Amino acid sequence: MEQSDWNYMAHIERMETSHLRDLMNTYGQDVWNLAYLLTSKYDLADDIAQDVFLKAYSNIASFRGGSSMKTWLLAITRNTSINYLRTAFLRRVTLMDRVQPKGTSPSAEQEAIDRTLASAIWQDVLKLPVKQREILILHGKYGMTTNEIAAMLQLSEGTVKSRLSRARSRMSLYRKESGSYE
């Protein structure tokens, strides 16, 4: 989508389905990745990503262009992920995602994805507390500045810098404990 289209979208009351499709094509993987990294669950990340784009579609009038479209969508993703994790229903059925029905096995593609995600670095990132993990991911994976992260999470820039520093220190400690990521 052209930059002028995004500027136009900042002032419309209702999003066209073609714009939603473009939005999903442009930012869908980023939204899903953040949802997965915050929840550590494939199915939940799918649900969250779907909800994020439904919310964006329904609430486009609230987007005023004060941030980038990507930042707005990632903020919705973060908030939606936290809400999902807080629900009592989710806490009661968490065990069900660990039970695999008889006669099923993951596809070769799924096994390859699992091996990739199971690398030592990502395992350590997923061990971080959520507050540190989200800052590290937004900064490292999405290339957001501390100022952008502070605005998105509604935190002071000092708090963002502090959490980022703690996350980096903890990752360094994990690396020393394991010997290396090689």
C-alpha positions in Angstrom: 0.0 0.0 0.0 1.2 3.5 -0.8 2.1 5.9 1.9 -0.6 8.3 0.7 -3.2 5.5 1.2 -2.1 5.2 4.8 -2.4 8.9 5.3 -5.9 8.8 3.8 -6.8 5.9 6.1 -6.0 8.1 9.1 -9.0 10.2 8.4 -11.7 7.7 7.2 -14.6 6.4 9.2 -14.9 3.0 7.6 -12.2 0.8 6.0 -12.8 -0.9 2.6 -12.3 -4.6 2.4 -9.5 -4.1 -0.2 -7.6 -1.9 2.4 -8.1 -4.6 5.0 -6.6 -7.2 2.7 -3.7 -4.9 2.0 -3.2 -4.3 5.7 -3.2 -8.1 6.4 -0.8 -8.8 3.5 1.6 -6.0 4.7 1.5 -6.6 8.5 -0.1 -10.0 9.0 3.2 -11.8 9.7 4.4 -9.2 12.1 1.2 -9.3 14.0 1.2 -13.1 14.2 4.9 -13.2 15.2 4.3 -10.8 18.1 1.2 -12.6 19.2 3.1 -15.9 19.2 6.2 -14.5 21.0 3.9 -13.1 23.7 1.8 -16.2 24.2 4.0 -19.1 23.0 1.0 -20.8 21.4 0.4 -21.3 17.7 -3.4 -21.5 17.9 -3.7 -18.6 20.2 -1.5 -16.5 17.9 -3.8 -17.3 15.0 -6.9 -16.2 17.0 -5.2 -13.1 18.2 -4.0 -12.1 14.7 -7.6 -12.5 13.4 -9.0 -10.5 16.3 -6.4 -7.7 15.7 -7.5 -7.2 12.1 -11.2 -7.4 13.0 -10.5 -4.7 15.6 -8.6 -2.6 13.1 -11.4 -3.0 10.6 -14.0 -1.9 13.1 -12.0 0.9 14.7 -10.2 2.5 11.8 -11.9 5.8 12.8 -9.8 5.8 16.0 -6.5 5.7 14.0 -5.5 9.3 13.6 -2.0 8.9 12.2 -0.2 9.8 15.4 1.9 6.7 14.9 2.6 4.4 12.0 0.0 1.9 11.0 2.4 -0.9 12.0 2.9 0.6 15.5 -0.9 0.9 15.9 -1.4 -2.7 14.9 1.3 -4.0 17.2 -0.2 -2.1 20.1 -3.5 -3.7 19.4 -1.7 -7.1 19.2 0.0 -6.6 22.5 -3.2 -5.5 24.3 -5.2 -8.4 22.7 -2.5 -10.9 23.7 -2.5 -9.7 27.3 -6.3 -9.9 27.4 -6.2 -13.5 26.1 -3.6 -14.5 28.6 -5.6 -13.0 31.5 -8.8 -14.9 30.8 -9.8 -17.5 33.3 -11.0 -19.8 30.5 -7.6 -19.9 29.0 -6.0 -20.9 32.3 -8.4 -23.8 32.7 -7.8 -25.3 29.3 -4.1 -24.8 28.9 -3.5 -28.5 29.5 -5.5 -29.3 26.4 -2.9 -27.9 24.0 -0.4 -30.4 25.4 -2.6 -33.5 24.6 -2.2 -34.7 21.0 -5.0 -36.9 19.7 -4.0 -40.5 18.8 -3.1 -41.1 15.2 -2.0 -37.6 14.4 1.5 -36.4 13.8 2.9 -33.0 12.8 3.7 -32.4 9.2 7.3 -32.2 8.0 6.9 -28.5 7.6 5.6 -28.2 11.1 8.5 -30.2 12.5 10.9 -27.9 10.6 9.2 -24.8 12.1 9.3 -26.3 15.5 13.1 -27.0 15.2 13.7 -23.5 14.1 11.7 -22.0 16.9 13.3 -24.3 19.4 16.8 -22.8 18.9 18.6 -21.9 22.1 18.2 -18.2 21.5 14.5 -18.2 21.1 14.1 -20.6 24.0 15.9 -18.1 26.2 13.9 -15.2 24.8 10.7 -17.0 25.7 12.0 -17.5 29.3 12.2 -13.8 29.8 9.4 -12.1 31.8 6.7 -10.7 29.4 7.6 -7.1 30.2 11.2 -7.6 29.2 10.4 -10.0 26.3 8.1 -7.6 24.6 10.5 -4.7 24.8 13.4 -6.8 23.5 11.3 -8.2 20.6 9.9 -4.8 19.6 13.4 -3.3 19.7 15.3 -6.2 18.2 12.9 -7.9 15.8 10.8 -4.9 14.7 13.5 -2.3 14.9 11.4 0.2 16.9 13.2 3.0 18.8 12.9 3.3 22.6 10.8 6.4 21.9 8.4 4.5 19.7 8.1 1.6 22.1 7.5 4.1 25.0 4.6 5.7 23.0 3.1 2.3 22.0 3.2 0.8 25.5 2.4 4.1 27.2 5.6 3.9 29.4 8.3 6.5 30.0 11.3 6.2 27.8 13.4 5.5 30.9 11.3 2.5 31.8 11.7 1.1 28.3 15.5 1.6 28.4 15.6 0.0 31.8 13.6 -3.1 30.7 15.6 -3.4 27.5 18.8 -3.3 29.6 17.5 -5.9 32.0 16.4 -8.2 29.1 19.8 -7.9 27.5 21.6 -8.7 30.8 19.4 -11.7 31.4 20.0 -12.9 27.8 23.7 -12.5 28.4 23.4 -14.5 31.6 21.5 -17.3 29.8 24.3 -17.4 27.2 26.9 -17.8 29.9 25.0 -20.5 31.6 24.5 -22.5 28.4 28.1 -21.9 27.3 27.1 -20.4 23.9 24.3 -20.4 21.3 26.5 -22.2 18.7 
